Amino acid sequence: MEQIMETKQNHIGIIGLGVMGLNLAQNISNQGFRVAGFEKDPALIEAARSIETNINIFDDIIPFIAGIEKPKKILLMITAGEPVDEVINYLQEYLSSGDIIIDGGNSHYKDSLTRQHLLQRFGINYIGLGISGGADGARFGPAIMAGGSINCYRTIEPILTKVAARTDNKEICASHLGESAAVGHFVKMIHNGIEYADMQIISETYDFLSKGMGYSELESAKVFKEWSSSELSSFLIDISVSVLEYLDKDTKQPLVSLILDRAEQKGTGRLAAIAALELGVAAPSISESVSARILSSKKQERVSSSKIYKKPEAKHPYLDIVDMKKALLAAKISSYAQGFDVLSAANKEFDWDMSLADIAKNWRAGCIIRADFLDEVAEAFRTETKLANLIMAPHFSSILKDSIPSLRRVVKWAITRGIPSPVLSASLSYFDTYTSLNLPANLIQGQRDYFGSHGFERVDKAGYYTNDWNQ
Ligand code: 6PG
């Protein structure tokens, strides 16, 4: 069992040297910290040892833990769920009061809360750490969202602030967002929900550029490239350009046109949609983006059904490129408004005190949904801390007044042709419902009262009423 033992103790230990764990370990080590890495999988150990690094790699947990300075800081970079509980159970035996376990995976926020309470009994600190940015982010600067005791956070803050992403004006994208360990993972989960919606909106736009404008992948890439230096500037637009313009080495075709149209998922978007519903928040753009992936995965059934149902022939002018851009922007604002509404509801429900402005700022660099537009989101929540909904902020309402008509035209165009527009449509529907003075919910109340005597309020007098509808 080969181990490189250092005379000096390690500043931090990382359990799990998969892609994310190893990249983060390299990032931390490159910032001048001594890092111990633990891994059981021989292939991963070999991969870690094959790269030039100062990380002290262990396959034996006892010397790994013994070599970490007090208070021991152990970062878990392992699969969410049971493996996290197993490792925590195991670690407890070797840790003592004041030591810190940091969970850097995509754990469910409710699990993080349970683990924090459990470990508190033994004086062990627990930090739920949302980390976004994929493999490159982990290696060169992720966005970091932390939840847990502030005193404990202060102990690991010097490491986190060194490795985190920085915005163009050097702001550090690592934040302590609340005392509950659940907060870090909750914010990361909503980040992923928004990520799903944003990716779907961009994909629907790509579909319309092709079916509505007759654009090839390379032409669409050019359009997105132009948009990337506008208010739509974002990492997801940038990578879409790169994906669309990439040519397959063998066929010389755009590789994206050869990829099977079946979207997979690890499930964090679904958890975000579930959390929204559990909190009683409407986030249709997020849930529709999950449904869109699920439906896309039924390729075989889609092949069969498309033979039975032909798409309508619609004679309509081609789509307008300016409309497409504005539609994308309007749907994006609507989706982000929903995501932030979930965060706001969680603050109320769990008595958290997350600053929505800080969250938006924290997402400015390093993470997957990083976008210039988040500066304006942060500003909106900073100016009006009690803002009911992002679409009510003056900056965004003036953009929406200008762009919603375009979204309407684009969605109408798609619906007329039977071209799916799940998230563009859901984003418009959300906007239309949220901004409606009157809704047909009065009939729903009447129906509920009819079959269940559930009662209703009236517009003409105060109080709660029930009616005998058969009288
Ligand atoms: C991030 C990503 C990351 C991961 C997603 C992808 O912020 O770094 O969101 O967490 O890429 O889990 O999830 P799906 O497989 O569900 O698309």
Residues whose N, C-alpha, C, O or C-beta is under 5 A from the ligand:
A	BS01	6PG	I131 S132 G133 G134 N192 E264 Q265 K266 G267 T268 I368
